Amino acid sequence: MEHKGILLESGTNELEIVEFEVANNKFGINVIKVKEIIQPIQVTFIPHAHPHVEGIIQLRGEVLPVVDMLRVLGIQNVERNPQQKYIVAEFNKQRVVFHVDNVTQIHRISWNQIEKPSDMYQGGTSQVIGVIKQNEQMILLLDFEKIMVDINPDSGISVESVKKLGKRNRSEKRILIAEDSPLLRKLLFDTMNEAGYVNVEFFENGRDAYEYLESLVKNGGDVSEHIQLVVTDIEMPQMDGHHLTRKIKEHPLLQKLPVIIFSSLITDDLRHKGDKVGAEDQISKPEIAELVLRIDQLVL
């Protein structure tokens, strides 16, 4: 695998993606999610597992599920590529192996090069969250969080975890949430409403969120009269959450806004990135109850 690029600075609005193939189609996964790429090894079959799960492997003493990307993508009756690989990934506090046909190279790109899929071809159940035009080809960025929630719904954001916090009062505080996944926007709407936060503004990428915040203070107004807190994902087309946070904290009229990064990419290895751009806190999906309690501390 050819590696083009260097370790990325925080908040530059760039990312590196691992390009891989499934049945001669090109897809991408954020390098940050990838722990290693290995040759396929013996899989142990699991009775009554989800149809997308081939079975489990043991990797250095750890038992990991193997997800067949041919099955995930609904591709049938094709022969396996002899160059097939296992992508060992970690996000949402879980490790998983994705079985793909080949891994080709790493691209360094800007989030603003990633186009949002059109509703016309995306459909309501699509796993595609972005389209990258690379020379004469297109690379599809997949929503790996949705892939895993489809397999194991308990791994997603749950209203039940907020209900366990007990009876909640309604709050008039206004919260801005930047999140590109329609599924997660719906789950966040439901859970925030259950938590008592009913005034929530949603944006599907960091650029739109930042332009909205700028519009609130363009005449020197006080942003806290309109928005009391920002919650942002990291991976978003146009502008990622680290870059959004950095721009908020560098803006003289926005910098007092507390920002919580709520992402599947919050790990001990990556926490320094959010610290560097000035986030008040970083919470890993799907820990929604922890997010609610931190919002309480910052705005109530």
Secondary structure by P-SEA (a helix, b strand, c coil): ccccccccccccccbbbbbbbcccbbbbcccccccccccccbbbbbccccccccbbbbcccbbbbbbcccccccccbbbbbcbbbbbbcccccbbbbbbcccccbbbbbbccccccccccccccccccccccccccbbbbbcaaaaaaaaacccccccaaaaaaccccccccbbbbbbbccaaaaaaaaaaaaaacccbbbbbccaaaaaaaaaaaccccccccccccbbbbbcccccccaaaaaaaaaaccccccbbbbbbccccccccaaaaaaacccccccccaaaaaaaaaaaccc
